Amino acid sequence: MNSTPPAPNMSSAPPPSPAPGDRAQIRQWQLLVDELNRLNAQLEYLKLMLKLDQMLRRPGD
């Protein structure tokens, strides 16, 4: 009989603490994501303003 041992439970192990260099890299990515989210919100706002402007302008004015 060749039985394989059960797989180790991955959820019981604590996540490895990132090295200081990795922490700086993670922080950079977080800042980048925050900036992208901010720009995306700004873009959505501008698209709404453009749509409103187009609705308010009547053809033939």
Contacts in CASP RR format, 6 or more apart in sequence:
PFRMAT RR
TARGET T0000
AUTHOR 0000-0000-0000
METHOD contacts of the structure
MODEL  1
MNSTPPAPNMSSAPPPSPAPGDRAQIRQWQLLVDELNRLNAQLEYLKLML
KLDQMLRRPGD
18 26 0 8 1.000
END
